[in-house]
Amino acid sequence: MSPLNQATEALTKKGYHLVGSGAVKPCLWLNRSLRGGDQCYKNHFYGISSHRCVQMTPTLECNHQCLHCWRPIDDPLPAKEPMEPKELLDGILRGQQKFISGYGGAKTTDQERLAEARQPKHVAISLMGEPTLYPYLKELIDLIRQQSMTSFVVSNATRPEVLAEILPTQLYLSINAPDEEMYRRVCRPTADLWPKILESLEIIKQHRCRSVIRLTLARGLNMERAKDYAHLIAKAEPDYVEVKAYMHLGRSRDRLTREDMPQHAEILEFARDLGEALGYELEADVPLSRVALLTSGRVSRNLEG
């Protein structure tokens, strides 16, 4: 079997539905929500319904090899020709509906939520890879908006020229180190990208869409120096900051240990220190996901009303 077929088969076994250069995959929270259970932190923080959320990526390529990443980044797929945005989005939505159809005959399914799930309202462009490497990201986001859906884009901040032109509902920058030395150790970039990250922070400060800085923290790795993080984050003046624990899942288990996973109490303590240094309020937290939300107080959190 060729390396391409091996990598494709491995992703398929993990639940990824490949669509050209991208993929869609239902998360465990969609499953829980369709069975009448709890929903993910995006619901608790922003009102996003997990069963109406499409988790996807337009590209499987990434220019980081982060130690804490639980996605299958160690065996990357060979690059594929980027798919045109309409064809990609149509394929992604068909894949989502295929997943959802399997819940129709189950006695444990919440039928009201299943009916809602057939009309998705949100696209999380955050599944795997770095979405700004997809050359038609702006057009893809525009198509999502035209279909009356909201969009979150999660980026590693290494392509400021792309960030400057896109307009998702909410734009995340994953910032997992307060300085270049730690960044190189934690994120293992494929090139000299720290200057690009600094440029992206300045762009976010002027951006027209809602903005979030996300920190994924691991004990003994990058969970230190809250004031230095605050100094860096202040360059962007984001609407929100999410402070999230590293979770010992997937391929990250080959690189980090279970002891590197912070408890929720540690996340809250770090978030309070960071918020105090930034002048942001600790507004919400989700213990199960070990995540806390700091807010600037400038915009309303709820997106679905």
Secondary structure, DSSP 8 states (H G I E B T S, - for coil): --HHHHHHHHHHHTT-EEETTEEE---HHHHHHHTT----HHHHHH---GGGEEEEES----S---TT--SSTTS---------HHHHHHHHHHHHHHHHHTTTT-TTS-HHHHHHHTS--EEEE-SSS-GGGSTTHHHHHHHHHHTT-EEEEEE-S--HHHHTT---SEEEEE---SSHHHHHHHH--SS--HHHHHHHHHHHHH-SSEEEEEEEE-TTTT---HHHHHHHHTTT--SEEEEEE----GGGGGTS-GGGS--HHHHHHHHHHHHHHHT-EEEEEEGGGTEEEEE-SSS-S-S--
